[in-house]
Amino acid sequence: MEPRDLRVSDAEREHVGELLQRAVGQGMLSLGEFTERMDTVLAAKTRGDLNQVLVDLPGIQIRPEFQDQNLPGMSQPHYPAPSATGYPVPSAAGYPTPSAGAYLATGQGAPLVIKGRVSGIERKGRWHVPPAIVLDTVASSVTLDFTEAVMQTQVVRIDVSDYLSSVNIVLPAEATADVNGVENVASSVTSKVRGGAPYGPLHVVVTGKVRGGSFNVTHPLSTRLRKFFNGS
């Protein structure tokens, strides 16, 4: 069997998505081209399918653990070693890809890992929230509603690694948030809640990277309407 006809794994698809994101950052691809190629990546079944989105991108290199897989059209690797989640560590951004081990090492305990690929994800009602959440999504619709959630700590950290998703974080009226640690690539990251130091019942700190999608932190509609009519 030819190498191009071999089946690909989710790890290979995710890695090629990372390569396309790098191409956008270097000005080789527009956002529209990135979106089209990511559609191809998500539907890819063979290495030949993956290669077609990379073959015209000079200097795009494969990570070491994929070197022996002989994807045609790729140059020699020099990527750093992968993180525990299977992604390369984005040293330029200063935010390592989150892993469960990192939280255990700091005494926070294992995080809640929420992973989605072209899917709808919702957490609402009285769901239990640990001190840390890892959000790993591709082309998904995500809503995390904290208004009735059962919290273990006042401060919750969300580490996000996302491609092409719409993520909405809904916080209680007195909650605060810090999204300054989010790197956005051809995407939007907005917060409509108060920032600064935690003073209320919940403070959410968001870090990581959003690529070609949207990440919004807001209050419930009822809270926003009440503030509007009260003039606050």
C-alpha positions in Angstrom: 0.0 0.0 0.0 1.3 3.5 -0.9 2.0 5.8 2.1 -0.6 8.3 0.7 -3.3 5.7 1.0 -2.8 5.0 4.7 -5.5 6.1 7.1 -4.9 9.1 9.3 -5.5 9.6 13.1 -7.1 12.5 14.9 -3.6 13.4 16.1 -2.5 13.8 12.5 -5.5 15.9 11.6 -5.0 18.2 14.6 -1.3 18.6 13.8 -2.1 19.6 10.2 -4.6 22.1 11.5 -1.8 23.6 13.6 0.4 23.8 10.5 -2.4 25.7 8.7 -2.8 28.1 11.6 1.0 28.8 11.4 0.6 29.5 7.6 -2.1 32.0 8.4 0.2 33.7 10.9 2.9 33.9 8.3 0.6 35.4 5.7 0.6 32.4 3.4 -3.2 31.8 3.8 -6.2 34.0 4.1 -8.8 33.3 6.7 -11.1 32.0 4.0 -8.5 29.7 2.7 -7.8 28.5 6.2 -11.4 27.7 6.7 -11.7 25.8 3.4 -8.6 23.7 4.2 -9.7 23.0 7.7 -12.9 21.5 6.3 -10.7 19.2 4.2 -8.6 18.3 7.2 -11.6 17.4 9.3 -13.0 15.2 6.5 -9.6 13.6 5.6 -9.4 9.8 5.7 -5.9 9.3 4.2 -2.5 10.9 4.3 -3.0 11.9 0.7 -6.1 13.9 1.7 -4.0 15.7 4.3 -1.1 16.4 2.0 -3.3 18.3 -0.5 -3.8 21.1 2.0 0.0 21.5 2.6 1.7 20.8 -0.7 1.8 24.4 -1.8 3.0 25.9 1.5 6.8 26.3 1.6 8.6 25.8 4.8 5.7 24.1 6.7 7.2 21.3 8.6 5.9 18.2 10.4 6.4 17.5 14.1 9.0 14.8 15.0 6.6 12.0 16.0 5.1 12.1 12.5 8.4 12.1 10.7 8.3 8.3 10.0 4.8 8.4 8.7 6.2 9.7 5.3 3.5 12.3 4.5 4.5 13.4 1.0 5.4 17.0 0.3 6.6 17.8 3.9 10.0 19.0 4.7 12.3 17.9 7.6 11.0 18.5 11.1 12.3 20.9 13.7 9.2 21.3 16.0 9.6 21.1 19.7 8.6 18.0 21.6 4.8 17.5 21.9 2.9 18.3 25.1 1.0 15.7 27.1 -2.1 16.5 25.0 -0.4 15.7 21.7 -0.1 19.4 20.5 3.2 21.2 20.0 4.1 23.7 22.7 3.6 27.2 21.4 6.7 28.8 22.8 6.2 32.2 21.1 2.9 32.7 22.8 4.2 31.9 26.3 1.3 29.7 27.1 2.1 26.0 27.1 -0.7 23.7 25.9 -2.5 22.6 29.1 -2.3 19.0 30.3 -3.7 17.2 33.3 -0.2 16.6 34.6 0.5 20.3 34.9 -2.5 20.8 37.2 -1.6 17.8 39.4 1.9 19.2 39.7 0.6 22.4 41.1 -1.8 20.7 43.6 -4.9 21.7 41.8 -6.0 18.2 41.0 -7.0 16.9 37.6 -8.9 19.4 35.4 -12.2 18.8 33.7 -11.3 18.1 30.0 -14.0 19.1 27.5 -13.2 17.9 24.0 -15.3 18.3 20.9 -14.9 17.9 17.1 -17.6 19.4 14.9 -20.2 19.0 17.7 -22.4 20.9 20.1 -21.3 21.1 23.7 -23.3 22.5 26.6 -22.8 22.6 30.4 -25.6 24.2 32.4 -27.7 23.8 35.5 -26.1 22.4 38.6 -23.0 21.0 37.1 -19.9 20.6 39.2 -16.9 22.9 38.3 -13.4 22.0 39.4 -10.7 24.7 39.8 -9.5 24.1 36.2 -11.1 23.3 32.8 -9.3 22.3 29.6 -11.4 23.2 26.5 -10.1 21.4 23.4 -12.4 22.1 20.4 -12.6 22.1 16.6 -15.5 23.6 14.6 -17.9 23.2 17.5 -20.6 25.2 19.3 -19.8 25.5 23.0 -21.8 27.0 25.9 -20.5 26.8 29.5 -23.2 28.3 31.8 -21.9 29.0 35.3 -25.0 30.7 36.6 -26.2 27.7 38.6 -23.0 25.7 38.7 -21.6 24.2 41.9 -18.2 25.7 42.4 -15.2 24.2 44.3 -13.2 27.4 44.3 -13.8 31.1 43.8 -11.2 31.3 41.0 -11.6 29.0 37.9 -9.1 28.7 35.2 -10.1 27.8 31.6 -7.3 26.8 29.2 -8.6 26.9 25.6 -7.2 25.4 22.4 -9.7 26.0 19.7 -10.1 26.0 15.9 -13.2 27.6 14.2 -15.6 27.2 17.1 -18.1 29.5 18.8 -17.5 29.5 22.5 -19.8 31.3 25.0 -19.1 31.5 28.7 -22.1 32.7 30.8 -21.3 34.0 34.3 -23.4 35.0 37.2 -24.2 38.7 37.8 -21.4 39.4 40.3 -18.7 37.3 38.6 -15.6 38.7 37.0 -13.3 37.5 34.3 -9.8 38.0 32.8 -9.4 37.1 29.2 -6.0 38.9 28.7 -4.2 35.6 28.5 -6.0 34.5 25.3 -4.1 34.6 22.0 -6.4 35.1 19.1 -5.5 34.3 15.5 -8.0 35.6 12.9 -10.7 35.4 15.6 -12.6 37.4 18.2 -12.2 37.3 22.0 -14.6 39.5 23.9 -15.7 39.9 27.5 -18.8 41.9 28.6 -18.3 41.3 32.3 -16.2 43.2 34.8 -12.4 42.4 34.8 -9.8 43.1 37.4 -9.1 41.3 40.7 -11.7 38.7 42.0 -14.1 40.2 44.5 -17.4 38.3 43.9 -18.4 34.7 44.2 -16.6 33.7 40.9 -13.6 34.9 39.0 -12.7 33.1 35.7 -9.2 33.3 34.2 -9.0 32.3 30.5 -5.7 31.5 28.8 -4.7 29.6 25.6 -5.3 30.2 21.9 -8.4 30.7 19.7 -7.9 30.3 15.9 -10.5 31.5 13.4 -13.4 31.3 15.9 -15.1 33.4 18.5 -14.8 33.3 22.3 -17.3 35.4 24.3 -17.7 35.9 28.1 -21.0 37.4 29.1 -23.8 37.5 31.7 -27.3 35.9 31.2 -29.7 38.0 29.1 -31.8 38.7 32.2 -28.8 40.3 34.0 -27.9 42.3 30.9 -31.5 43.6 30.6 -31.6 44.5 34.3 -28.4 46.5 34.1 -29.7 48.2 30.9 -32.9 49.4 32.5 -31.1 50.4 35.8 -28.6 52.4 33.8 -25.6 50.5 35.2 
